[in-house]
């Protein structure tokens, strides 16, 4: 049995931060049109696909819950590929070795159809998918809550400076023609090939999970103007200032935890994730997965020359902005987001120290790690 103290609510009290209670959630879900239907247990044998699709479209939204147990939804360049490959090797889990963007681009029954087609219909197996961009998109977050409320979310982070460097170099590795790094913050996200600085505002995305009420000015101070305007616009049309409340539980980690050299902490991380997912067999140590296209040595050398070392002095202004975002993100996460009993992390004291490092420029006194991961 896992040590309960290894799962944490780091804030002093849930009441202090006005975490939405059960009554709050039920009233708000009713007003926001979230169906409160019973979750159907895993059937054995699986019913025909057409039967479940028809049920979902008829309004029984949670009919397909049995098909999706795990969603690795972000953030980009924060170990999602490692998590996908690692968990996918566990004998109790099926996770496709590629990103699935069904909830972002299609409909939930199309995700159902994919699993019906690609994997054995074994009720004993857990199923999951990886889509690191889902955390930054309201649509898949909403669909997960409505159609798959029992699906357990896994969300990874890393220091914003390393995250954006890794994302930029990943685009270079894949042959994307991208503007110089120092110009990215001054253009829109499409022109920057989706490498934009607001990706470092982890808290703007996490707040959309509705784990806090966002009811105090003290809490609101951490959020961007765009996020506040978005919520304000919603309040003017629906009367609600709080993002939709979602029932999905969250396991939050920092990428450092996947390669922790401290054996005791790593063992606890493995145990906590095992228990969070409800596995019966132990998890082995995490593997290392480096995504990106394999190319010839000549082209590789040319692309390496285009990659950045974010610790170069010419990027000091960019690092300063990312540290600002990291400071806001870690403060809100530690003081508010983790107050929710739906949010879990492993080794809370170490996790807190890692997140607190987001307040500082890691390039001070050390060289850049340009490994794409």
C-alpha positions, -999 to +999 in steps of 0.1 A: +000+000+000+014+034-009+023+058+018-005+083+017+019+112+025+035+106-008+004+120-024+000+156-014-020+186-011+008+211-006-013+241+004-022+247+040-058+239+036-084+232+009-108+256+025-082+285+024-081+283-014-118+276-018-115+243-036-148+235-052-166+211-030-190+183-042-220+205-039-203+233-058-193+209-085-227+194-090-244+228-092-219+242-117-218+210-138-256+212-140-255+248-152-227+241-176-246+212-192-222+185-181-242+152-180-241+135-146-246+099-160-233+068-143-200+055-156-204+021-173-179-005-160-157-024-184-179-048-202-168-084-208-170-091-237-169-057-253-201-047-271-202-039-308-187-006-317-219+006-334-238+000-302-215+022-281-213+049-308-250+051-310-253+053-272-228+082-271-245+101-298-279+096-281-267+114-250-252+085-229-219+103-230-199+081-207-208+049-226-172+046-239-154+053-207-143+017-205-121+022-236-098+050-221-080+047-188-050+070-193-044+103-211-008+117-213-017+152-223+013+174-219+032+197-217+053+195-249+089+184-245+083+174-209+088+137-211+055+127-228+073+105-254+092+088-226+060+083-206+042+069-237+069+044-245+076+035-209+040+028-199+033+012-232+057-015-224+039-025-192+020-058-197-012-042-183-013-012-206-019-005-243-007+029-255-001+035-292+036+046-299+024+078-316+004+109-308-034+106-311-051+139-317-087+126-320-101+148-293-085+179-307-094+173-344-122+148-345-150+133-323-147+110-292-163+081-310-135+082-335-111+076-307-133+047-297-131+034-332-093+036-332-090+015-301-115-010-314-096-014-346-060-013-334-061-032-301-075-064-287-108-061-269-095-073-236-113-058-206-083-066-184-060-042-203-058-004-197-057+018-227-042+053-231-030+078-256-004+106-258-012+141-271+010+168-255-009+196-271-042+186-255-034+205-223-033+238-242-066+232-259-100+237-243-117+212-267-100+180-257-100+190-220-138+195-222-143+162-241-123+143-216-144+156-188-177+149-205-170+115-223-142+101-202-145+116-166-128+086-151-097+087-174-066+095-154-045+124-167-007+125-167+008+159-171+046+166-172+065+199-168+101+211-169+119+244-164+104+268-190+138+277-203+147+241-211+112+234-224+113+262-250+149+254-260+140+218-265+108+226-285+127+250-308+155+225-314+129+198-320+114+218-348+149+223-363+156+186-360+124+179-380+133+203-408+109+231-399+118+265-413+115+286-382+124+322-374+154+330-351+147+323-315+151+359-304+122+370-327+096+344-316+081+364-287+072+392-312+052+372-337+021+351-335+021+314-327+014+303-363+044+322-377+065+308-349+055+272-359+038+267-325+070+276-306+056+305-285+065+319-251+030+315-236+036+278-237+057+284-206+026+298-188+017+263-175-008+277-150-030+293-178-035+258-192-038+240-159-064+264-147-087+252-174-090+219-156-112+238-130-094+226-099-097+259-082-124+286-081-102+315-093-123+335-069-098+358-052-078+387-066-047+372-049-050+341-072-059+361-103-027+380-102-007+351-116-027+349-149-021+365-182-043+393-196-055+370-224-066+343-200-084+368-178-102+383-207-112+348-219-127+340-185-143+374-183-160+369-217-173+336-205-187+352-173-205+378-194-223+350-214-228+323-188-225+341-154-196+319-145-161+332-137-146+298-130-135+275-158-156+244-162-151+219-133-136+187-145-137+154-127-106+138-141-078+132-117-043+145-124-008+131-118+016+160-122+054+155-125+085+173-135+108+157-161+136+156-136+116+129-117+119+105-147+157+105-144+161+110-107+195+096-094+181+093-059+171+057-057+147+061-028+128+090-046+127+071-079+114+040-062+087+061-045+078+077-079+074+043-095+052+031-066+031+063-066+024+062-103+017+025-101-009+031-074-024+061-092-030+041-123-042+010-104-016-014-118-010-048-101+025-052-114+054-030-106+067-004-130+103-008-141+127+023-141+117+048-168+133+044-202+148+073-222+129+082-254+143+109-277+118+119-304+127+135-337+135+124-372+165+103-380+184+118-409+217+115-427+250+126-410+254+155-435+219+169-429+222+162-392+253+183-390+236+212-409+206+211-386+227+209-355+243+242-366+209+258-366+200+247-331+203+271-302+221+271-269+196+291-248+223+300-224+241+322-249+242+358-238+221+370-268+191+351-253+193+368-219+161+388-226+142+357-236+154+338-205+143+367-183+107+365-197+106+327-193+118+330-157+090+355-151+064+330-164+080+302-145+079+322-112+041+328-117+035+292-127+053+276-098+037+299-072+001+292-085+007+255-088+022+251-053-002+274-036-035+267-054-035+239-080-020+213-056-046+222-030-071+201-050-075+165-039-078+156-076-042+166-081-013+143-071+024+143-072+052+120-059+078+131-034+061+164-026+091+180-008+114+173-037+087+183-062+083+216-045+121+223-047+122+214-084+093+238-091+108+265-070+138+264-094+116+278-121+121+312-104+158+312-113+178+313-146+194+278-148+220+292-172+237+311-144+269+291-138+261+262-160+260+253-197+229+245-217+216+210-223+206+210-260+195+173-260+161+171-277+137+151-254 
